[in-house]
Amino acid sequence: MTDRLAQTDRTRHRRLAEQGSLDRADLDAILDAGFVCHLGVVIEGRPVVVPTVYGRDGRQLYFHGSVASRSLTGGDPVCVTVTHVDGLVLARSVFEHGVNYRSAMIHGVPRKVTDPEEKLAGLRRLTEHATPGQWSYARQPTRKELAATTLLALSLDEASVKIRTGGPDDGDGPDAELAVWAGTLPLTSTWGAPVPDPVLPPGIPIPNHIAHREGTRQG
């Protein structure tokens, strides 16, 4: 098993190649830091991009939805993206402005998971990816609910990764003499205090696996 991402015609870094990474650990870190991806698929000749929750299991990405969803039929090429914005890069000129980010783009043909054990395991992975500890805490899906859910698995073998860090790139050019502030404006997301359902009966405490995330960073 290689730790390097294979380059294909779809994943080769043609622009801003210096921001590209072939390190599989970077791909894993980007996927592990989030839980919402954007699924790009062509439906009846038209492109559609759908946000959906995902979970990673080794070399596979799982995502799910209703059996009625036309974007989750499986068997057709898709492109899945995950992006984290880490801040704005504010240069001396508008042309040099940018964004510090981490992004992954995965290409492939997803397969529909039909094996009952894998389907349950995939949904568990997806749930635990978003909220560790929730699968064993909440009621698990019934047979009827599983039948109403489509789970797709997408190989992570064909992926492109790009990461941009640092400040503006115009500090050594003619614009450096301008009396204009330049630098970065970092962006971080943190989990807030859990808000109980208004109809929740009194006396039900917030479980530790949810309570301890308050104030922690997401992504």
Secondary structure as GFF3:
##gff-version 3
##sequence-region A 1 219
A	DSSP	three_ten_helix	17	19	.	.	.	ID=ss1
A	DSSP	beta_strand	20	21	.	.	.	ID=ss2
A	DSSP	alpha_helix	24	33	.	.	.	ID=ss3
A	DSSP	beta_strand	36	43	.	.	.	ID=ss4
A	DSSP	beta_strand	46	57	.	.	.	ID=ss5
A	DSSP	beta_strand	60	66	.	.	.	ID=ss6
A	DSSP	three_ten_helix	70	72	.	.	.	ID=ss7
A	DSSP	beta_strand	78	90	.	.	.	ID=ss8
A	DSSP	three_ten_helix	94	96	.	.	.	ID=ss9
A	DSSP	beta_strand	98	108	.	.	.	ID=ss10
A	DSSP	beta_strand	111	112	.	.	.	ID=ss11
A	DSSP	alpha_helix	116	130	.	.	.	ID=ss12
A	DSSP	alpha_helix	134	137	.	.	.	ID=ss13
A	DSSP	alpha_helix	143	147	.	.	.	ID=ss14
A	DSSP	beta_strand	149	155	.	.	.	ID=ss15
A	DSSP	beta_strand	159	164	.	.	.	ID=ss16
A	DSSP	three_ten_helix	174	177	.	.	.	ID=ss17
A	DSSP	beta_strand	183	186	.	.	.	ID=ss18
A	DSSP	beta_strand	189	190	.	.	.	ID=ss19
A	DSSP	alpha_helix	208	211	.	.	.	ID=ss20
A	DSSP	beta_strand	217	218	.	.	.	ID=ss21
###
